[in-house]
Amino acid sequence: MKSQVLLLLTIALIACDASCKKDNYSPPDTYLKGRIVYEGEPINVAYNDVTFQLWQPGWGKLTPINVTVNQDGSYSALLFKGNYKLVFPDGAGPFIPTKDKDTGNDTIYINLQSNMQMDIDVLPYYMIRNARFSVNTTDSIVSASCSIEKIITDSILEKDIEYVSLYISKTNWVDGRTSINSVTLQKSEINDINNIELKVKIPSIIPTQHYVFARIGLKIKNVGKMIFSNVQEIDF
Amino acid sequence: MKIRYIHATLGLICILIYNTLASCTKDNLLNQNPTNILLNDQVWTDPNLAFSVLGDLYDRVPEYQELEQYWNFADFDEAFPSNYGDYWRVQHQDYDYNWWSYWDYGYVRDINLFIQKCRESNLPTADKSRFLAEAQFLRANVYFELVKRMGGVPLLLDTMEYNFSGDASYLQHPRAKESEVYDFIINELDSASQGLPNDPSIKSRATWGAALAMKCRAALFAGSIAKHGLTTPEVSLPGEVVGIPASMANRYYRIALTAAEELINSGEYSLYMKHPEDLSTNFADLFLDKNNNPEVIWVKDYKLRYRTTQFTVQNQPHSLTEEGAWSGFLNPSLNLVQSYEKLDNTFDTFATKDPNTGQYFLYDNINDIFKGRDARLAGTVILPGSQFKGRTVDIWAGYITPDGTIISGSSFGQQKVLPGETNPSQVVGFDGPIDGLEHGTQTGFYIRKYLDPTPSAGQIGTGSDVWWIRYRYGEVLLNAAEASYELGLLDSAAYFLNQIRTRAGFKIPLKASDITFDRIVHERKVELAFEGQELWDMKRWRLAHIVWNGENVPLTDKPWKADEPSTRIFGLWPYRIYDPGKPDDGKWIFKKVIPSVVNQAHRFRLGNYYSQIDPNVLANNPKLIQNPNQ
């Protein structure tokens, strides 16, 4: 009796296994990786904030594959081999996509046949340059300085600065949503965009930790997504 | 032997088939009318049958937050969902872009079909013109729903038929301008109102009053998108498919004000004032009283034994529940509760601690802290120490000793032995609040608005037949006040606001100089809480991405400000002082808390202002464009 049950189970298992193999095609196995860059420098953004779309034509109804860009401007997508079109929707990030010189089109065509590393060039409204962070261990105040470079100066496309903020967080996900303290300079309070200084106090952290992560964010007027400096770990 | 048997059987079957076929041709079997559905000719000769088709169209009116989808009230900052399966509502950060998406062109087609068939029919003239007007009203309503969720949508006013040519591209229509859809709604309602009865006793079908109220709201929405859209120019699409030019704002505001004034001056409706002796109960009864209610304009109605809601079953206080395991789903937030003004027209957060000494303030009675506030507070929310169905609710979080030790329980009404005693006594309320315990309050409050005190309304098998009010006179007054304010008519704005505020117990009228945008926003927030207006209001004012900005901000101390972030839900827990023999024993202190279940701050992104059009819809119709910032 027992052996019969065992036999039946084995047959069922083999049947399942066999049918699985026959019915399915292999999973996507090809990586498309890279960074969002301006002149080779990555664009730092907020987490879960900036996405772009990949469209793969030729498979019936078209639906986009949304790819989310990491904080440090890198991205990664595991895909099937094939041809893709890469598009940034309007307002996708603190930048505008670069247009092809010949066609004036901002769609990027990708022929993905093997793992591929591709940096995507975009045109940010501003870049945060020379971000420096330091901490005064006696009064636990984090000081940061940076300069802001206006990249898009075209009178139609240019956007104003809304504010600059310094955020500190317990983990290396750093922006307004995770910050434990922050300080904001409105546009009107900024005298010199080449020399911006921000100071913020580290509040008491429970449970105690002797490090925080900091970065500077820039809000551009009428652009939903912010641009950031790199994240800096600060020990105190 | 066997083969002959088979042959014989086959022969028999052949004869049978032949006979069947022969009988078909004789009795016309294939041309007989079906017995399980009604045909066009049958429906459109009988007013009662046509009315039942219309009934189906009424039933399909889209809703978001309502009595049958009470859980959606917990999506923002009005209430906390005390139900394990709904905790995700306070544990997510981003609203997906397809939230509030709506693209039901099947419904639009059915309304268009109804209008077409009704026009062609030979129904009695009186029935016909009323049915047509009602269908137009419903068509205006569905386009209003579409435009407030999706922006400009294709305006389809005729039924479309496929001609089987293999090319369906002639059925593809582009999105109309957002303003064109609003203009259509306004014109459609003008035309519908001519065929609708002007009878305020009709609540569940379209009336002249309902058409005016809807026109007023739609024009106000269009006006505010035109005006406040200026602050978010990135929320727009080329061709004004999304976004309305600012130059059109005043025109829409004027339409809204005119419609409101027409309704107000007609005298057909008035504010509910059957219990002037108790304004909180009066406000609560406004939503429950189905007998000659002068304020209610258009409702989704229910009837015992036929169709009822589970709103009362799910939301009744735990200690008074008629259904064992079910109670306490929606817990109004402290964010909302502290927004209700004091009766001297000033705002104040609840004083729990002395800011200088850090000591808790002591209150003799548990409800003292809520005294002297807007009567709508106790009419909307069941507060600690207040009554429901004639019984006092038991909301208190535990004992606190003078050294700050808290003695509390983990189940409703739990008993423990207090220090210095031998017998156990109750250490926490039978209604909570207990952190993380579902089906009881976790903020310290229960909802009163729409909660049905009728016996057995809290039983699953019976349910409540309280109606869901879609339009009421109070909102029309608020619309009139807002439109007046935006047109710079501050005297008129104060006049309309004061009517609402007098009903809420305010003795000092607001002056024209008191009227600000913050005032307008605030009055809607407290008057229309739990009426499904918050999301649409925040969207049209372009405040949603500011108020729900995803940051872990503390509870605001400026409840009068329209643009204060409010991303997480807070609560207010009463503790009883345990200090036997001392004068403070039995007094109350309050703690502002954040329920531990709330672990994320809501973020409304710019791409949420107009919900995502499903990619399948876009793939079917290349003339459509996706909404911005997604």
Interface residues (C-beta under 8 A of the other chain):
Chain A: N48 K61 L62 T63 P64 P89 D90 G91 A92 G176 R177 T178 S179 N222 V223 G224
Chain B: Q93 D94 T232 P233 E234 H545 N549 G550 E551 N552 A601 R603 R605 L606 G607 P615 N616 L618 A619 N620 Q626 P628 N629 Q630
